[in-house]
Amino acid sequence: VLGDGGIYSSLADLAKWDLSLYNDKLVSEPLLRAAFTPHVVTDQPGRSYGYGWFISKYRGVKELTHSGDTIGFRTRITRLPEKHFTVILLANRTDVNLDELPHRIADIVLFGSK
């Protein structure tokens, strides 16, 4: 099993993993800080890359994202850590666009807009 497409998980386990990123029980605080710090500028304005996370802002708060896909599956995690809010999307098809769905969900849940 390879980490770039061979990890199998459930929504419940991913939620536990997300919660662990708010403390240093699984990963040390210095490593978490490094992962969530921009290190590489991407080709998209306002978006950088840390260690495993794309880093940008959404509605003025830090946004951490990562996505992936393989034959028959597509995933996306979007974290707004300042709001303690995460959207995890798992799709068993690759013809869906998951890019803007986390923003639409955050708009409804956090920002009161539709």
N, C-alpha and C positions, 0 to 999 in steps of 0.2 A: 504494500500500500504506500503510495506516494502522497505527499502533502499537497501537491498541485493538481488535485483532481481525484485522488483515491481515498479521501477520508469520508467515512459514512457516519452520519450523526442524525439526531432527532431535534425537533424544535425545543423540546424540554432540555436536552443536554446543551444546546446552543444558548439557551436562556441562562442556564447555570454558568456557562463559560463567560457570557457577557457580564453577569453579576460579579464574577471573580476579577474582572478588569477594573473594578472600583476599589480594590484593596490589593495588598501585596502577598496574599496567601499562596497564589499560584505562580505569579511572576513578580520579581522584585520591583519596588517603586522606581529605582533608576532605569531599569529596562523598560518599564511601562512608559515613563516619561520620554525615553529615547524613541520608542515605537510611535508615540503620538506627536512627535516633533518633526516638522518638515526638514527633509534632507536633500531632496531632489525636486527641481522644478519640472512640471509636466508641460505638455503642449497645450493644456487648457488654462486660460488665464484664471488666476485666483486658486489654483489647485496644485498642491505639492504632494510628495510621497514621503512617508516616514518609513518605518520598518514594518512593512506588511499592510499599511493603511494609506489610502488616499486621504488627504487632509485639505479641507476647504471651510467655507463658512456658509451657513444657511440661516437666513433671517437674523444675521448678526451673531450667531453662536457657532462654536466650533463643530464641524461635522467630520466624522471619520467613516469611511466607506471601504468596502471591498466586495467584489463580486466574482463569480466564476461560472463556468459552464463546461459541460462535457456532453457526450452523446445522450440526448434525452432528458437532460437536467439543466436547470439554471438557478443560481442562487444570488442573493444580495443581502448584505448586512449594512445598515446605516445607523450610526450612533451619534446622538447629540448629548455628549457626556455632561455638559453644563446643565442640561434639563433632566438628566438621568433617564433618558428616553432612547429606546432602541427599536428598530424595525428589522425583523429577520424574515426574509422571503425565500421560500423553497418551492420551486416549480418543477413538475415532472414533464416539462416540455421545453423546447428551446426556441419556439417561435413567439414567445412573449417578451415584451420589453419591460423590465423591472426598474429601469433607471429613475423614473419620476414618481413611481408609486410611494416610496417612503416619504417624499415631500408632501404628497397629497394626504397621506395618513397623519403626518406631523401637523399639517395645517389644520386639520379637523380636531385632533386631540389636544394640541398644545396652543394653537394660535386662534382657534375659534372661527376659522374661515373654511369655505368649501370650494 
